[in-house]
Amino acid sequence: MNDLTTPPGADRHQRVLYVGGAMRSGTTVIHRALCQARNSNPYISESWYLHDLFNMYAWNLTRFDVRHADQFGSPSKLYDLTHFNLHYYLNLVSARYGDPEVLILKHPELTRHFPTLRTMTPGSKFLVIVRDPRDVIGSIKAVNERHRATRTMSPTVRFQVMAEYCNFYMKYYKTIIEERGQFGDDLMFVRYEDVVTDPANTFAKISAFSGAVYEGDEMVKFDPASTDSKNLTREVRLEDPFSGAFWSDLYTKDLSTESIGTYKTRLTQTETQEVQAYLFQMGSEFGYW
């Protein structure tokens, strides 16, 4: 096995593709499809370790003088430690799957940390999924109803008005949109709707962007053999009230358009109008209204 502390680079013929976007924007379905590539890892669960690592890094920076200055000396040393742990993780996961040419990792909550990941893994690619904000918020609202029914706490379960949902939605995209100019050719936005309505052309663009190789319509099909995660096992997910509320049968189906426009049965007309007003700029930029 390669030295785990060696950052992935040209000598290992590897590129990391980070996948992000708002929760309920289709990141799981698209991540699963992306991992049908001939030169990538199989589908694996969300990168919770990176989620925790970068949330901790960001929080510790805000409290550096009080908590860490006497131990690290300067924030650059905390950066170095986080950088080391990141590359150790990447090499560990890569080695587990035979050091694929493209290592595809995903977590919606990592999206806000993409600027930091860019500096720590230069040459990596960042794919941001965007879905109709009305459908995303309608889906989050449905998850909240399931959590309330089981008295399960979640980050959004107490939301009552559309302004709360809209602010939550934009937290995923605000930083990456503001700093997208720093990424050059390493950042790509993809609409969920384009993936499921025109997969051939959309995946051709993703392939050219990321280096992942797809043949025929294999990325459209659900292939259990291309996954290595219980995250796509319905029975396992439903055992946990928190995780089970997020389950979608679309996770284990071929790509389809059936989830487009679901907001029409999940949001009232007033709620729909409020979402369109609050998120007018976002929806306009990505062609939703």
N, C-alpha and C positions, 0 to 999 in steps of 0.2 A: 504494500500500500504506500502511496506517496506520503511524504512528510506532511502531516496535517497542518503545520504552521506555515507552509509555503502558499502564498496567495495564488489563486488560479490565474493563469495568464497564457501567453502565447505558447509557452513550453508545454502546456497541457492541452492545447487546442480546445479551450473551453470558454464559453461565454455564459453569463448569468442573465436570464430574462426574469425581471421582477414584474408581477402582475398585481395591479391594484384597482381601486375604484370604490365607490360607496357600497356599504353592505346592501344586499338585495338588488344589486345592479347586474347580476348574472355572472359574477366573477368565478363562482364554483363551476358552473356549466362550461364557461369558456376555458377556464384552467384545465378542466378535464379534457376538453377537445384539443387544446394546445399540446397536451402531453401524449397525443397520438402520433407525434412527430417520430420519424425514423431515427433521429439522432438526439433524442432528449431522454430524460428520466421518465418513468411512468407517472401517472397521477399520484400525488401524495397529499396528505392533509395540509391544512394551512400552516404557515411557518410561525407557530406560536412562540418559538424561542426567539426569533428575531423581533416579533411584536414586543415581547417582554424586555429584551435587551435594549431596544431603541427607545421605548417608553422610559425605562430606567435611566438611560443616558440623558435624554432630554430633561427629565425631572432633576437629576443630579446636577446638571449645569445650572439650573435656576437656584440651587442651594449650595453651590460649590464652596463659597467662602466660609460658610458655617460648618459644612459637613466634611469637606474633602481637601481643603487647601493645605492643611497640615500633613496630609498623607501623600497627595499627588504633587503638590507644589504649584502646578499650573494646569489649566483646563486641557492643554495639549496632551498631558500625560493620561488624563481620563479618556481623551480621544484615542490615544494609542492603544489603551487597554481594550476599548470597545472595538477598535479596528482589528486587533489580534483575535478577539473572541468571534467576530464576524467571520474572518477568514478560516478560523479553525472549524467553525460550523459548516461553512460552504464546502470545505475540503472533506469533512466527515460525511456529509450527505452525498457529495459527488462520488466519493469512493464506494459508498454503499451501492450505488447504481452504475458502477463501472466507468466512472468519469466520462459522462456523456458530453458531446460537443456543446450542447445547450442544456444548462441546468435551469429548469423552469420552476420558480417559487412564487407563492401567492399568499397574500393576506390583505384584506381591505384596509385594516388599520395601519399598515405600513405605508400607505400612500402619502400621508403627511410627512413621512420620514424619507421620502425619495431623494430630496436634495442632499441629505447627509449620506445616504447610501451611494449617491453618485460620486461623492468625493472619496469614499472609502473603497469603492470598487469601480475605478475608471474603466471604461470600455464596456460596461454592462449596459443592458437595454431595459427600458421602462415602458410598460404597456399599461395604459390607464383606460379602464372600461367606463363608458358613460351610458346610462339608460334613461329613458324618459323619466324625469323627476316625479311625475304623477304616478307612474307605475311603481317606482322605488318607494315612495312614501306610502302608497296604498299597501304595498307588501309589508313594510315596517309596521304599519297600523294593524295588519292581520296578525303578525307575530306578537305584537303587544297584547292583542285580545287573547291569544293562546296563553301567554305568560300570566295574564291577570286571572285567567280561569284556573290556573294551577298555583296561584299566589307565588310565582317565581319572579325574583327581582332581575332586572336587566337595565342597561343604560338608558333605554327609551320608554320603559313601561309606564312612567308617570306623565308622559307627554299628553297634553289635553288639546292644544290648539295647533293649527297648521304652521304658525310661525316657529314653534319649537322644532317641528319636523324639518322645516326648510333650513333652519340654522344648522341643525345636525347634518343634513345632507351636504351643505356647502363646506362644512369643516373638512370633508374628505378632499375637496377640490381646490379650496382657496389657495393654499400654499403652492401647489404644483402648477396652478394656472398663473399665479403671480411670478413664479420663478422658471417658467418653461423656457424662457430665452437662454437660460444657463445650460440647457441640456443639448442644444444643437440637434444632431441627427439621432440622439440616443433616446428620445422620447416620442411616443406615438399614442394618440388618443383614438380609441375605436368605439363606435356605437354598438351596443348589444344588438340593436335591431338590424344592423348591417351584417353582423355575424350570422344571425339565424335566417335572414331573408336572402342573402347572397353570399353563402359561405365560400364558394369557389374563389371569387374575386377578393373577398376580404382576407381569406387565409393566404392568398398569393401575396398580398401586400404585407401581411404579418411575417410571412416567410422571408421576403426580401429584406424586411426590417431587422429580423431577429436571427436569421440563419437557420431556423428550424425547418426541416424538410418534410413536406407532406406529399403523399401520393394518392391520386384518385380522390374519392370522397370519404376516405377513412376518418377524417376529423369530424365528419357529420355523425358517424355511427357511434353508439355506445358499445364499447368493448370491455367487458369485465377483466379481460386478461391484461389490459393496459393500465390497470390501477393497482396500487399497493397500499390501500388505506381502508380502514373500517369506517372512515368518514362517509363512504357511499353505501354503507349497509344500513338499510332502513330500520331494522329491528334494533340494532345497536344504538342508533341515534335517538330513537323514540324512548329508550330506557331512561334517558336524561331529560327532564322537563325543560331545562334551559336550551340545550342543543336541539332537542326534538321539535321545538317550536319553529325552528328555522328550516326544518326538512321540507324538501320539494321533490315530488316524484319525477320532476324534469331532470334531476341529477342522474338518473339511470335510464334515460330515454335518449333517442336520437335527437339532434338539434331540431327544434321546431319553433313555429311562430305563435304558439298557443298562449304565451304569457304577455304578448303585446296588447296593450289596451286594457289590462285587467283593472286599472284604476276606475273604470266606468262602473264596476260593481262594488268597489271598495271605498270610494270617496263620494260624498254628496256633491251636487253641483256647486254649492257654495264653497266646499273645501277645494274642489278642483280649481275654481276661480282664484281662490286665495293662493294656492300653490303657484299658479301661473303668474300672479302678480308679484309674489315674493321672489320668485326665481325667474323673472322675466329675462334678465340678461343671459343667464346660464342656458335656459331653454332656447332662446333665440340663437345663441352662438352655435349650438349643436343641432339646430334645425327641428326642434320639437313643436314650435309654434311661431 
